Amino acid sequence: MNPAAAGAPIRVRIAPSPTGDPHVGTAYMALLNLIYARQRGGRFVLRIEDTDRARFVAESEQMIFDALRWLGLEWDEGPDRGGPYAPYRQSERTPLYQQAAADLLAAGRAYRCFCTAERLESMRRAQAAAKLPPRYDRACRSLPPAEAAARAAAGEAFVVRLAVPLDGATTFRDELRGAITFDHANVDDQVLLKSDGFPTYHLANVVDDHAMYISDVIRAEEWISSTPKHVLLYDAFGWPAPRFWHMPLLRNKDKSKISKRKNPVSLIYYRQAGYLPAAMINFLGLLGGGMPAAEDAAAEKFSFADMLARFQFDQIRLGGPVFDLEKLRWLNGLYLRALTPEAFLEAVRASVFGEAYLARIAPLAQERIETLGQFFDLTDFFFLDAVVPPREVFLPKKRTLEDTLRVAVALTAALEAAEWTPPALEAALRALAQTQGWSAKEVFMLLRALVTGKTASPPLLESLEVFGRARTLDRLRRFLEIQAARPAPPPAPRPAE
């Protein structure tokens, strides 16, 4: 069966990786896939690509589910809902990929590679020195299959690589761009199966899309360079390929790819910061040009139902849509002002003053106040949207501003990687202090200042656990952005001769 043939059922999917907070880009792709499916009476599938065990975060899968459901982006099939092509977690489908790799080896369309990590690194350094693109040199491609099989049977570690044709080119159709051709000289012999037996994205993606009868692959344009490898895999298996739609990447205002260094990208942040899901969906629907051009600002406010009725995929603009936070805040304001007073109060209670949130904050303040009126004096940073500490609060004695900013950058990276529990945070902060040549007290003081704007607060690590990773990191990045935008102070006057 050709899933992309005329009249075949429409089936689309998103396949996020549970490696951290759910990304706004995941919501953007989910929205586009859901609209495409609903407009055509099709099915929307959620598949979890959890084969990158080094970056796997156990709680991230549930966070993805919760964030998408907060936005109202419901899927028809998935790990938590089941479906005719279960399981929908790639880690539970490993035997399928291993058999697929064995089939490719038997057909001569793939080969075993026994190169060590040290050899590959040496090769990459040599290529960089020679100003050559990083690419596997195919050293193992000429191994006789029988010899390679014997080495594998003897227990020697190996990966399975795609045997890309040595000449010619692969052409595929992108539904937004037309025909795209890649010369095989520029396509690497990509790893398909890792030495731990888990597949790479490329093999698992193709095997699953075929097994789940995905008719249309709607994903970000950063995957265009991988598509010839996927088309070659479809050909090697003798399977029909789906239709490909590569959506323009979300961009910062300076046209760079959206990143956490310039914008909050965690959906958890937007939920905790008090954005309404309808406003976020509206904002994402404005990006890319699929909706008819608005004649005035008021026409830029529309519902998901409006998108289903009016969104046109052939009108999507290839220029990267700008993720404009000011526009999102403006839209969110429209939605907030349209609420009834009762609904607005309920939204405030649910977000800013949620009972569960207050229940976690109250014990932190209880040991440090003498009247209830002091509660907000001590805890206001939990509820503020922005905190800008004055210099005398965030700059430790005997430290320069340059040193402090350098440590703040390292602090942001350390907190991004740390497990979000008080013991893990304490260990990460103490390790950072040692590597940066600061005392632990100085690092804790800096972090307290950047998050709370004060020199005193409820217990810091427990406060961070309640405040959350997404908002903590956003507060640190806002501080760094503000400092970068400030003009350098004038030089100190020289003493009189």
Secondary structure, 3 states (H helix, E strand, C coil): CCCCCCCCCCEEEECCCCCCCCEHHHHHHHHHHHHHHHHCCCEEEECECCCCCCCCCCCHHHHHHHHHHHCCCCCCEECCCECCCCCCEHHHCHHHHHHHHHHHHHCCCEEEECCCHHHHHHHHHHHHHCCCCCCCCCCCCCCCHHHHHHHHHCCCCCEEEECCCCCCEEEEEECCCEEEEEEHHHCCCCEEECCCCCECHHHHHHHHHHHCCCCEEEEEHHHHHHHHHHHHHHHHHCCCCCEEEEECCCECCCCCECCCCCCCCEHHHHHHCCCCHHHHHHHHHHHHHCCCCCCCHHHHCCCHHHHHHHCCHHHCCCCCCECCHHHHHHHHHHHHHHCCHHHHHHHHHHHCCCHHHHHHHHHHHHCCCCCHHHHHHHHHHHCCCCCCCCHHHHCCCCCCHHHHHHHHHHHHHHHHHCCCCHHHHHHHHHHHHHHHCCCHHHHHHHHHHHHHCCCCCCCHHHHHHHHCHHHHHHHHHHHHHHHHHCCCCCCCCCCCC
